[in-house]
Amino acid sequence: DAGITQSPRHKVTETGTPVTLRCHQTENHRYMYWYRQDPGHGLRLIHYSYGVKDTDKGEVSDGYSVSRSKTEDFLLTLESATSSQTSVYFCAISENGGRAHEQFFGPGTRLTVL
Amino acid sequence: DQQVKQNSPSLSVQEGRISILNCDYTNSMFDYFLWYKKYPAEGPTFLISISSIKDKNEDGRFTVFLNKSAKHLSLHIVPSQPGDSAVYFCAATEPTSGTYKYIFGTGTRLKVLA
C-alpha cells in the first residue's frame, strides 16, 4: 500500500472557524490531490499540486486553499468553514500525474461543520 | 453537469454470478478510463483501466469493456465474491497540457450475497 496518511481522521467544527487538513506521503510522489466525496456527486477535485509550491485549482476550489512547502505534505485549509463543506475529504498521490499512473488515495477525513 | 454517470446507485448479485457495473460519459474527448473500488472508511483503490484505443481490458476476474460510439463502459466481475461488496467508481480523463485530472462518477454500491 502507498504510504499516505491523513490527519485528523474525524473533525467536528463550527461555522466560521478555520480548519486545516493534512496529507502526508512517504512515497516521494510529485503529484498530490485533494478531493471531496459527497452523496450524489462522487469524488470531486478541489486542488492539486504538481510540485513543491506548485498548485492549481480543481473543479470545486471555492472556499479552499492549499499549500505544499515540502514534497511529503499537502495541506488543505478552509479559511471559514461553512455547512456546505461538510464532507469526506480524500488526499491522493500520483508518481508523475500521467493518466497511465493511477492515483493512490489516503483513508479520508470526515469533516462535519455545524 | 455530470460528465461521468453511473445511473445505478446499487446492485445486488448472488455469489458466483456475474456482476455488471455500468458507466456512461458525455465528453467525447475522454480517452482513458479507470475503475476504483471503495470499502467503507477507506480510500478508493485502483482496480482496472482502459485506454480509448482498446475496447476490452482484462485482469483476472475483472474485465472492462469500452464502447466509444455509445460513450459507455462496463465492468464485469466473474465470478462475484462476497469480498467484492463495495462501492465502485468509474473515472475518466482527457488529454491536457497539464496533469491529468480524473472526473469521477457517483458510484455504484455492489452487494454480493453469499
Interface residues (C-beta under 8 A of the other chain):
Chain A: I4 Y31 Y35 G40 H41 G42 L43 R44 L45 Y48 Y50 D56 G58 E59 F90 A92 S94 G97 G98 R99 A100 E102 Q103 F104 F105 G106 P107 G108
Chain B: V4 Q6 Y32 L34 Y36 A41 E42 G43 P44 T45 F46 S49 F89 A91 T93 G98 T99 Y100 K101 Y102 F104 G105 T106 G107
